[in-house]
Amino acid sequence: MNAVAENLWTMQYPLTMLGAHINRTVTLIKLRSGELVIHSTAPFSPEDVAAIGALGQPAYLVEALNAHDTFAKEGLAAFPNIPYLAPAGFSEAAGVPTQPLDPPPAAWGDELAVLELAGKSEATREYVMLHRPSRTLIVADLVFHVTAEAGLGQRIFATAGLIGGQDHDTAVPRVEKLGVKDQSAFGRSLETMLQWDFERVIVGHGDVVETGKVALTEALIEAGFLSTQAG
């Protein structure tokens, strides 16, 4: 478990995609109430469950992307007695009961904001979240971040062009581009997101980006989703 900021932690789990070993990031957010929001699921071990419970009271399980159903059953089995929030269509794809992520629970108050990235296909429907106290944006597959310290599989994954950027880079994955069906609606969502007050970005696959707003904006421009004047 890695402490990212006050009341904000990440955990990394192995995940294979297209034959390459990449990681799945789980983000843990502690609200002022002491309740925990668990963003993304993983094959949580009993030791993981205990470590998470030591931080606060697990209160919400969240998936912010319909395509992130890999560990849905495992996540629900590890935390069976809390609401599981996800986009519309996730429950059918994952085979688990969920509740809507949007609108977010009133208990999140001004601490956590949620925004749907409009204009995407049903299978790639995604939400981004803002943890306002730490000025941290949390995304699923909008961008990946592969660093010099990443394993060989991750670097090959990046340089082979499957992500779409360069090695050691923050980049929009090609599957994200394929999932956008309405460029105008998607672009408007990105502009709204970039108006949020954040600096750091936690990605679903890869390392935390501390200079995240700059790197994210550059990646979106490189992908053709924003003009050079955006952000």
N, C-alpha and C positions, 0 to 999 in steps of 0.2 A: 504494500500500500504506500502511495506517495502523497505527501501533503503538498498541495498546490498553492493554497492560500488559506486564510482563516475560514473554517467551516467548509472546506472544499478539498476533496481527495480524489485520486484516480487509482484504479487497479487494472493491471494488464493480463490478458489471457491469450493463449495461442489460438490462431485461426488460420486455416488454409483457404486460399482463394486462387482459382485457376492454376493450381499446382504450386503456388508460392506461399511461403509461410509469412503471414502478416499477423498483427495482433488486434485484439478487440479491446477497446477502452471502456471500462465501467467508471462512471463519475458519481461520486457520493456528495450530496449537498445537504448540509445541516441547516435547517431553518431556525429562526430565533426561538421557536416553540420547543426546540429539541428534537423535532421530527426529522427523519431522513428521507430524502428523495433519492432513489437508486436509478440512475439513468443508464440504460442498456443492461441486458441480461448476459449471463455467462454460466458455465458449469460450476456454480459455487460449491465449494467443499464445506463440510461442517465447520472447519476452522475458519473459512472465509465468512460464513454466516455469523460466527461468534465475534470475529474482528469487526465486522460491520455493526453488529449490535452494540459493541462497546463504544461506538462513536455517538450513538443516540438511538432513538426509537424508530426502526424501519416503518415507514408510513405509506410510501408510494413507490411502486415499481413502474418505470417508464420505458417505453420504446418509442423513438421519435421518427422511425423509418419503417415502412411496410416490409422492405427487403431484409430487415434485421430480425427475422424470425428463427434464426438458427438455434438459439438457446432459450427460446420462449418457454418451453415446457420445463426445462431445468430451472429457469429463473422462478417460475411460478411455484414449482415444487419446493424450492428453498425458502420462499417467502409467500406461503399460501393464504395468509389471512390479512393481506393488505390490498388496496385497489391496484389494479394493473391498468395503466393508462397508455393508450396507443392511438394511432391514426385510424380513421374509418377504413375498413377492409383488412386490418391486421388480424383480427380475430379469426376470420375465415381462412386466411393464408396460414396462420400458425396453428390453428386448431385449439386455441385457448380462449377463455372468456376475458374480454377487456372492457374498459369504460373509455369514453371519449377523452382525449388529451386537450381538446379545444372545445369550450373554454376551460382554462386551467382551474384547479380547485381554488375556492376563495381563500382557503387557509394559506396559500402561497403569498397572498397580499402583494406588496411591492417588491418582494425579494426575487421572484422568478417570473420572467415574462416568456411568452410562447408565441411563435410566429410560424404560420404555414408558408412554405415555399410554393406559391401558386404556380399553376401551369404545368405540373408534372403528371406523369402517368399514374394510374392507380397503384401499380407495383412499386413505384419509386416515390410515392407520396412521403414527404419529409417535413419535419418541423425543426426549427432551431430554437434554442432556449438561451436566455440571458440571466446570469446570476448577477444581479445589480450590485450587491455589497462588494464583490471582488472584481467587478468589471470584467467578467469572463463570459464569452460566447461558447456555447456547447453545441457541436454539430454532429451529425451521423456520417453521411457519405458526401457531403457537399465538397469537402476537400480532404485529401490525405496529406500526411507530413512524414517524409522519410529523411532521416538525418545521416550524417557520416558514421554515427555509432550504431546504425541499424544493422541487422544481420544480413548475410549475403542474399538470402531469398528476397528480403524486402528491397534491397538495392537493385537486384535483377528485375523485380516486379516494376520498379520505377523506370529504369533505363530502357526496358523493353518497350516502353510506351503504353503499357496497360493502364498506368495512372494518367499519363498525358503530359507530365512535366519532366524535369531533369532530376538526376540523383541529388539527394540532400535538399529536396525542394518541397514547398507547399504547392499542391497542384490539384486541379479538378479532375477526378477520374473520368475516363471515357464513358463509363456506364451512366454517369450523371448527365452527361451531354445527351446521350441517347434517350434518357427519360424525360427530357423537357419537350413538351408538345406545344406549349404556347410561350414563345420567347418574350412577348411583351409583358404578360402576366408575371412570368418568372423574374424578369428584369425589375419590375416594380417592387416585387417582394425583396429582392436583393438591395434595392435602394433604401427601402424601409429598414431593413436589417442594419445597413451601414450607418444609419442615423442613430442607432443605439450607442450608448456610451460604454464601449468595451475596449480593452487593449489585448488581453490574452484570449487565445482560442484553444479549446480542447476538441480534438478530432476523434472520430470513432475508430480510426486506424492510423497509428503513428504516434509521434510524441507531441506533447504540449507545445504550442507556438506562443512564446512570450511576447513577441512583436506581432501579434496575430492580426490586428486590423490592417496593418500595412501589407503583410504577406498575403492575407486573404483577398484584399482588394487587387493586388497584383495578379494573383492566380485567376480571379474572375475576369480581369481584363484580358489576360493571356488566352483564356478559354473562349473569349468573344462574347461574354455575357454582359460586360460593362464597357462603356467608352473610357478613354483615358482621362476624362474629366470627372468620372464618378468617384465617390468616396471622399 
